[in-house]
Amino acid sequence: MGFFHHIGTFLLLAATILLIVTCISAPVVHDIGLLKIQLGTGRARDYTHVSFGTFGACVNYVDAPDDCTKSRVGYSPADVLDMAGVASEFSTTARDTTRALTRAMVLHPIACGLNFIAFLLSLGAGVVGSLLASVIALLAFIVTVVIMIIDFVLFSIVKSNINDNTDFNASFGAAAWTTLAAAICSLLATVIVFLTCCSGRRKNRHQSAAPVKTEYVEAPRRRRGWFPSRRRY
């Protein structure tokens, strides 16, 4: 079971790395986004696309510096589209809903941290370390799934608005798929680490309950002397 435990540990590390990619999306890395809107060329400054990230967004240009929002928890996707010159038809409800959902983006680094803690705990030998790792991995999986659902709900609203009301094309970016992959890795890691933990406890229990075999060593027999006894005169 040690080999499978190492697989679970690797999956926790993979989930951590995938969530780091999501966390450094726009405006940190301008070209990585949870949602991308292809704007094409021939406009004021030859747009290429808009990237919506975890803590902001960027309007990318071909021959000019990119326009990015400041990195912060919570931003307005509708305001970003206005900055890009996209005439989106966001209703007041859609504007308020998308702005509110972006505040939940803070769960991305939290999920990343939980997966990393579970990874460190799973490195420790022993049943206790594996048990703690499985508990933290389960919590990390839950948080990752929650933020993944929020991501797809949030940017589905923006995507539908762009594709239905404009001539531009909106699609989910690489950061959305890394979050999905991180959730899958976290789920598999939780199951594997928990099963290896339970099997390790069962093995230790059987070893402690097994009777100790003692070997009976027969004492050597005293050899009788064959010399005739001497008589005293």
Buried (B, 14 or more C-beta within 10 A) or exposed (E): BEEEBBEBBBBBBBBBBBBBBBBBBBBBBBBBBBBBBEBEEEEEEEBBBBBBBBBBBBBBBEEEEBBBBEEEEBBBBBBBBEBBEBEBEBEEEBBEBBBEBBEBBEBBBBBBBBBBBBBBBBBEEEBEBBBBBBBBBBBBBBBBBBBBEBBBEBBEBBBEBBBEEBEBBBBBBBBBBBBBBBBBBBBBBBBBBBBBBBBBBEEEEEEEEEEEEEEEEEEEEEEEEEEEEEEEE
